Amino acid sequence: MTKPRGYSGATREQIRPKQRAEIKAACESGLWPLILAGSVGTGKTCAAAVIYGCFGQLPMWYRADDLLMSMAIGRSGSVRVEAMNDLGELVTSEIQYNKFVGRITNRSAVFLDDLGTRKSSEATYQALFDLLEWRKGRPLIITTNKTLAELAALYDDRIADRLAAGSVVKFTGPSRRRKA
């Protein structure tokens, strides 16, 4: 199983049992997107990496705000993206926008890590809106430190409503990165 760079050692045992059960139920329900939300360091990206490894056809993994900016800039030509290749390596490439749309639409799953870490512009808003439409009813997993209300304030109610149509799993507790 390939996992995103930096998370090759992520295991399901690192996900708290409550969140593991909620993630399993959400994936089985088919209500997408799946939002993994909570404070920094609570295990959202680790959980997403475990889910990533469960997809047979190689899914796509992106830092959310970087992808949205690349989509906004590339709308009129090509999109510069960083993505995992079949060997689990992070590779930067430039592809035509229409081919990029095909990739996003047809992959088994798309992962957006850390949605909402930057202020939205009209162009990045439109990129997120388009992405949510392209992946409607298909696996889209998003990690964020924001609540749905905070995402609504950052983007708007249309984006928040599309996100809320899926499933939300909340991660709580202190940062796992800090040593006691």
C-alpha positions as protocol buffer text, in pm:
chain_id: "A"
residue {
  index: 1
  type: MET
  ca { x: 0 y: 0 z: 0 }
}
residue {
  index: 2
  type: THR
  ca { x: 138 y: 336 z: -102 }
}
residue {
  index: 3
  type: LYS
  ca { x: 89 y: 623 z: 140 }
}
residue {
  index: 4
  type: PRO
  ca { x: 164 y: 995 z: 109 }
}
residue {
  index: 5
  type: ARG
  ca { x: 521 y: 1106 z: 163 }
}
residue {
  index: 6
  type: GLY
  ca { x: 599 y: 1141 z: 532 }
}
residue {
  index: 7
  type: TYR
  ca { x: 318 y: 905 z: 630 }
}
residue {
  index: 8
  type: SER
  ca { x: 444 y: 567 z: 510 }
}
residue {
  index: 9
  type: GLY
  ca { x: 431 y: 439 z: 868 }
}
residue {
  index: 10
  type: ALA
  ca { x: 72 y: 551 z: 931 }
}
residue {
  index: 11
  type: THR
  ca { x: -140 y: 262 z: 1060 }
}
residue {
  index: 12
  type: ARG
  ca { x: -504 y: 223 z: 1150 }
}
residue {
  index: 13
  type: GLU
  ca { x: -401 y: 162 z: 1512 }
}
residue {
  index: 14
  type: GLN
  ca { x: -282 y: 525 z: 1529 }
}
residue {
  index: 15
  type: ILE
  ca { x: -641 y: 638 z: 1473 }
}
residue {
  index: 16
  type: ARG
  ca { x: -853 y: 648 z: 1787 }
}
residue {
  index: 17
  type: PRO
  ca { x: -1120 y: 373 z: 1786 }
}
residue {
  index: 18
  type: LYS
  ca { x: -1407 y: 626 z: 1786 }
}
residue {
  index: 19
  type: GLN
  ca { x: -1274 y: 805 z: 1478 }
}
residue {
  index: 20
  type: ARG
  ca { x: -1188 y: 474 z: 1311 }
}
residue {
  index: 21
  type: ALA
  ca { x: -1549 y: 360 z: 1348 }
}
residue {
  index: 22
  type: GLU
  ca { x: -1684 y: 695 z: 1226 }
}
residue {
  index: 23
  type: ILE
  ca { x: -1452 y: 692 z: 923 }
}
residue {
  index: 24
  type: LYS
  ca { x: -1553 y: 337 z: 835 }
}
residue {
  index: 25
  type: ALA
  ca { x: -1923 y: 423 z: 861 }
}
residue {
  index: 26
  type: ALA
  ca { x: -1875 y: 739 z: 655 }
}
residue {
  index: 27
  type: CYS
  ca { x: -1688 y: 555 z: 378 }
}
residue {
  index: 28
  type: GLU
  ca { x: -1949 y: 280 z: 370 }
}
residue {
  index: 29
  type: SER
  ca { x: -2233 y: 536 z: 354 }
}
residue {
  index: 30
  type: GLY
  ca { x: -2098 y: 686 z: 33 }
}
residue {
  index: 31
  type: LEU
  ca { x: -2170 y: 1038 z: 156 }
}
residue {
  index: 32
  type: TRP
  ca { x: -1885 y: 1239 z: 10 }
}
residue {
  index: 33
  type: PRO
  ca { x: -1688 y: 1443 z: 82 }
}
residue {
  index: 34
  type: LEU
  ca { x: -1546 y: 1299 z: 402 }
}
residue {
  index: 35
  type: ILE
  ca { x: -1422 y: 1586 z: 618 }
}
residue {
  index: 36
  type: LEU
  ca { x: -1164 y: 1508 z: 887 }
}
residue {
  index: 37
  type: ALA
  ca { x: -1180 y: 1817 z: 1109 }
}
residue {
  index: 38
  type: GLY
  ca { x: -1012 y: 1920 z: 1430 }
}
residue {
  index: 39
  type: SER
  ca { x: -731 y: 2105 z: 1598 }
}
residue {
  index: 40
  type: VAL
  ca { x: -371 y: 2087 z: 1479 }
}
residue {
  index: 41
  type: GLY
  ca { x: -185 y: 1766 z: 1555 }
}
residue {
  index: 42
  type: THR
  ca { x: -490 y: 1553 z: 1637 }
}
residue {
  index: 43
  type: GLY
  ca { x: -423 y: 1289 z: 1368 }
}
residue {
  index: 44
  type: LYS
  ca { x: -635 y: 1402 z: 1073 }
}
residue {
  index: 45
  type: THR
  ca { x: -360 y: 1375 z: 811 }
}
residue {
  index: 46
  type: CYS
  ca { x: -240 y: 1045 z: 957 }
}
residue {
  index: 47
  type: ALA
  ca { x: -595 y: 909 z: 930 }
}
residue {
  index: 48
  type: ALA
  ca { x: -623 y: 1039 z: 572 }
}
residue {
  index: 49
  type: ALA
  ca { x: -295 y: 862 z: 488 }
}
residue {
  index: 50
  type: VAL
  ca { x: -436 y: 534 z: 620 }
}
residue {
  index: 51
  type: ILE
  ca { x: -751 y: 581 z: 410 }
}
residue {
  index: 52
  type: TYR
  ca { x: -533 y: 668 z: 108 }
}
residue {
  index: 53
  type: GLY
  ca { x: -363 y: 331 z: 135 }
}
residue {
  index: 54
  type: CYS
  ca { x: -699 y: 153 z: 113 }
}
residue {
  index: 55
  type: PHE
  ca { x: -776 y: 260 z: -244 }
}
residue {
  index: 56
  type: GLY
  ca { x: -678 y: 11 z: -515 }
}
residue {
  index: 57
  type: GLN
  ca { x: -642 y: 253 z: -805 }
}
residue {
  index: 58
  type: LEU
  ca { x: -387 y: 515 z: -703 }
}
residue {
  index: 59
  type: PRO
  ca { x: -574 y: 813 z: -559 }
}
residue {
  index: 60
  type: MET
  ca { x: -448 y: 1172 z: -576 }
}
residue {
  index: 61
  type: TRP
  ca { x: -309 y: 1359 z: -274 }
}
residue {
  index: 62
  type: TYR
  ca { x: -272 y: 1739 z: -266 }
}
residue {
  index: 63
  type: ARG
  ca { x: -204 y: 2017 z: -21 }
}
residue {
  index: 64
  type: ALA
  ca { x: -544 y: 2181 z: -59 }
}
residue {
  index: 65
  type: ASP
  ca { x: -458 y: 2548 z: -85 }
}
residue {
  index: 66
  type: ASP
  ca { x: -162 y: 2485 z: -317 }
}
residue {
  index: 67
  type: LEU
  ca { x: -385 y: 2285 z: -549 }
}
residue {
  index: 68
  type: LEU
  ca { x: -658 y: 2549 z: -548 }
}
residue {
  index: 69
  type: MET
  ca { x: -405 y: 2821 z: -631 }
}
residue {
  index: 70
  type: SER
  ca { x: -258 y: 2611 z: -913 }
}
residue {
  index: 71
  type: MET
  ca { x: -606 y: 2545 z: -1051 }
}
residue {
  index: 72
  type: ALA
  ca { x: -692 y: 2915 z: -1034 }
}
residue {
  index: 73
  type: ILE
  ca { x: -373 y: 3015 z: -1215 }
}
residue {
  index: 74
  type: GLY
  ca { x: -392 y: 2731 z: -1469 }
}
residue {
  index: 75
  type: ARG
  ca { x: -756 y: 2775 z: -1566 }
}
residue {
  index: 76
  type: SER
  ca { x: -658 y: 2936 z: -1896 }
}
residue {
  index: 77
  type: GLY
  ca { x: -387 y: 2687 z: -1991 }
}
residue {
  index: 78
  type: SER
  ca { x: -198 y: 2440 z: -1778 }
}
residue {
  index: 79
  type: VAL
  ca { x: -198 y: 2347 z: -1412 }
}
residue {
  index: 80
  type: ARG
  ca { x: 120 y: 2298 z: -1212 }
}
residue {
  index: 81
  type: VAL
  ca { x: 59 y: 2027 z: -955 }
}
residue {
  index: 82
  type: GLU
  ca { x: 248 y: 1828 z: -698 }
}
residue {
  index: 83
  type: ALA
  ca { x: 115 y: 1477 z: -669 }
}
residue {
  index: 84
  type: MET
  ca { x: 221 y: 1132 z: -555 }
}
residue {
  index: 85
  type: ASN
  ca { x: 344 y: 899 z: -827 }
}
residue {
  index: 86
  type: ASP
  ca { x: 311 y: 521 z: -825 }
}
residue {
  index: 87
  type: LEU
  ca { x: 627 y: 493 z: -613 }
}
residue {
  index: 88
  type: GLY
  ca { x: 493 y: 724 z: -343 }
}
residue {
  index: 89
  type: GLU
  ca { x: 723 y: 1008 z: -448 }
}
residue {
  index: 90
  type: LEU
  ca { x: 610 y: 1370 z: -463 }
}
residue {
  index: 91
  type: VAL
  ca { x: 643 y: 1487 z: -823 }
}
residue {
  index: 92
  type: THR
  ca { x: 577 y: 1831 z: -971 }
}
residue {
  index: 93
  type: SER
  ca { x: 435 y: 1841 z: -1321 }
}
residue {
  index: 94
  type: GLU
  ca { x: 246 y: 2071 z: -1551 }
}
residue {
  index: 95
  type: ILE
  ca { x: -55 y: 1941 z: -1740 }
}
residue {
  index: 96
  type: GLN
  ca { x: -322 y: 2096 z: -1960 }
}
residue {
  index: 97
  type: TYR
  ca { x: -622 y: 2213 z: -1758 }
}
residue {
  index: 98
  type: ASN
  ca { x: -871 y: 1988 z: -1941 }
}
residue {
  index: 99
  type: LYS
  ca { x: -649 y: 1682 z: -1881 }
}
residue {
  index: 100
  type: PHE
  ca { x: -619 y: 1781 z: -1516 }
}
residue {
  index: 101
  type: VAL
  ca { x: -1000 y: 1795 z: -1489 }
}
residue {
  index: 102
  type: GLY
  ca { x: -1013 y: 1443 z: -1634 }
}
residue {
  index: 103
  type: ARG
  ca { x: -761 y: 1318 z: -1379 }
}
residue {
  index: 104
  type: ILE
  ca { x: -947 y: 1475 z: -1087 }
}
residue {
  index: 105
  type: THR
  ca { x: -1279 y: 1342 z: -1211 }
}
residue {
  index: 106
  type: ASN
  ca { x: -1169 y: 987 z: -1284 }
}
residue {
  index: 107
  type: ARG
  ca { x: -934 y: 893 z: -997 }
}
residue {
  index: 108
  type: SER
  ca { x: -1056 y: 648 z: -735 }
}
residue {
  index: 109
  type: ALA
  ca { x: -1025 y: 918 z: -468 }
}
residue {
  index: 110
  type: VAL
  ca { x: -890 y: 1269 z: -420 }
}
residue {
  index: 111
  type: PHE
  ca { x: -736 y: 1389 z: -93 }
}
residue {
  index: 112
  type: LEU
  ca { x: -708 y: 1756 z: 4 }
}
residue {
  index: 113
  type: ASP
  ca { x: -487 y: 1813 z: 305 }
}
residue {
  index: 114
  type: ASP
  ca { x: -530 y: 2126 z: 521 }
}
residue {
  index: 115
  type: LEU
  ca { x: -819 y: 2304 z: 350 }
}
residue {
  index: 116
  type: GLY
  ca { x: -864 y: 2661 z: 464 }
}
residue {
  index: 117
  type: THR
  ca { x: -514 y: 2755 z: 572 }
}
residue {
  index: 118
  type: ARG
  ca { x: -510 y: 3059 z: 342 }
}
residue {
  index: 119
  type: LYS
  ca { x: -759 y: 3333 z: 266 }
}
residue {
  index: 120
  type: SER
  ca { x: -974 y: 3261 z: -33 }
}
residue {
  index: 121
  type: SER
  ca { x: -973 y: 3469 z: -349 }
}
residue {
  index: 122
  type: GLU
  ca { x: -1247 y: 3466 z: -610 }
}
residue {
  index: 123
  type: ALA
  ca { x: -1031 y: 3238 z: -824 }
}
residue {
  index: 124
  type: THR
  ca { x: -950 y: 2987 z: -549 }
}
residue {
  index: 125
  type: TYR
  ca { x: -1315 y: 2991 z: -441 }
}
residue {
  index: 126
  type: GLN
  ca { x: -1415 y: 2896 z: -797 }
}
residue {
  index: 127
  type: ALA
  ca { x: -1150 y: 2625 z: -805 }
}
residue {
  index: 128
  type: LEU
  ca { x: -1286 y: 2470 z: -484 }
}
residue {
  index: 129
  type: PHE
  ca { x: -1643 y: 2498 z: -609 }
}
residue {
  index: 130
  type: ASP
  ca { x: -1548 y: 2324 z: -934 }
}
residue {
  index: 131
  type: LEU
  ca { x: -1357 y: 2053 z: -750 }
}
residue {
  index: 132
  type: LEU
  ca { x: -1653 y: 1980 z: -524 }
}
residue {
  index: 133
  type: GLU
  ca { x: -1880 y: 1956 z: -829 }
}
residue {
  index: 134
  type: TRP
  ca { x: -1641 y: 1729 z: -1022 }
}
residue {
  index: 135
  type: ARG
  ca { x: -1613 y: 1493 z: -726 }
}
residue {
  index: 136
  type: LYS
  ca { x: -1984 y: 1494 z: -633 }
}
residue {
  index: 137
  type: GLY
  ca { x: -2081 y: 1143 z: -521 }
}
residue {
  index: 138
  type: ARG
  ca { x: -1721 y: 1023 z: -554 }
}
residue {
  index: 139
  type: PRO
  ca { x: -1457 y: 975 z: -283 }
}
residue {
  index: 140
  type: LEU
  ca { x: -1314 y: 1310 z: -176 }
}
residue {
  index: 141
  type: ILE
  ca { x: -1137 y: 1323 z: 160 }
}
residue {
  index: 142
  type: ILE
  ca { x: -1053 y: 1661 z: 311 }
}
residue {
  index: 143
  type: THR
  ca { x: -856 y: 1745 z: 625 }
}
residue {
  index: 144
  type: THR
  ca { x: -903 y: 2083 z: 789 }
}
residue {
  index: 145
  type: ASN
  ca { x: -844 y: 2268 z: 1113 }
}
residue {
  index: 146
  type: LYS
  ca { x: -1165 y: 2462 z: 1050 }
}
residue {
  index: 147
  type: THR
  ca { x: -1525 y: 2392 z: 1146 }
}
residue {
  index: 148
  type: LEU
  ca { x: -1794 y: 2400 z: 879 }
}
residue {
  index: 149
  type: ALA
  ca { x: -1898 y: 2743 z: 1011 }
}
residue {
  index: 150
  type: GLU
  ca { x: -1540 y: 2870 z: 976 }
}
residue {
  index: 151
  type: LEU
  ca { x: -1520 y: 2729 z: 623 }
}
residue {
  index: 152
  type: ALA
  ca { x: -1849 y: 2904 z: 542 }
}
residue {
  index: 153
  type: ALA
  ca { x: -1698 y: 3231 z: 665 }
}
residue {
  index: 154
  type: LEU
  ca { x: -1379 y: 3170 z: 466 }
}
residue {
  index: 155
  type: TYR
  ca { x: -1555 y: 3067 z: 143 }
}
residue {
  index: 156
  type: ASP
  ca { x: -1936 y: 3099 z: 167 }
}
residue {
  index: 157
  type: ASP
  ca { x: -2253 y: 2906 z: 245 }
}
residue {
  index: 158
  type: ARG
  ca { x: -2256 y: 2739 z: -100 }
}
residue {
  index: 159
  type: ILE
  ca { x: -1920 y: 2574 z: -31 }
}
residue {
  index: 160
  type: ALA
  ca { x: -2013 y: 2490 z: 329 }
}
residue {
  index: 161
  type: ASP
  ca { x: -2341 y: 2333 z: 213 }
}
residue {
  index: 162
  type: ARG
  ca { x: -2159 y: 2112 z: -37 }
}
residue {
  index: 163
  type: LEU
  ca { x: -1911 y: 2008 z: 232 }
}
residue {
  index: 164
  type: ALA
  ca { x: -2190 y: 1943 z: 485 }
}
residue {
  index: 165
  type: ALA
  ca { x: -2366 y: 1713 z: 235 }
}
residue {
  index: 166
  type: GLY
  ca { x: -2094 y: 1460 z: 310 }
}
residue {
  index: 167
  type: SER
  ca { x: -1967 y: 1322 z: 637 }
}
residue {
  index: 168
  type: VAL
  ca { x: -1770 y: 1497 z: 910 }
}
residue {
  index: 169
  type: VAL
  ca { x: -1545 y: 1315 z: 1155 }
}
residue {
  index: 170
  type: LYS
  ca { x: -1418 y: 1534 z: 1439 }
}
residue {
  index: 171
  type: PHE
  ca { x: -1070 y: 1490 z: 1587 }
}
residue {
  index: 172
  type: THR
  ca { x: -1011 y: 1622 z: 1937 }
}
residue {
  index: 173
  type: GLY
  ca { x: -745 y: 1626 z: 2202 }
}
residue {
  index: 174
  type: PRO
  ca { x: -400 y: 1774 z: 2241 }
}
residue {
  index: 175
  type: SER
  ca { x: -147 y: 1779 z: 1959 }
}
residue {
  index: 176
  type: ARG
  ca { x: 14 y: 1440 z: 1911 }
}
residue {
  index: 177
  type: ARG
  ca { x: 328 y: 1616 z: 1788 }
}
residue {
  index: 178
  type: ARG
  ca { x: 410 y: 1759 z: 2128 }
}
residue {
  index: 179
  type: LYS
  ca { x: 589 y: 1539 z: 2372 }
}
residue {
  index: 180
  type: ALA
  ca { x: 447 y: 1526 z: 2724 }
}
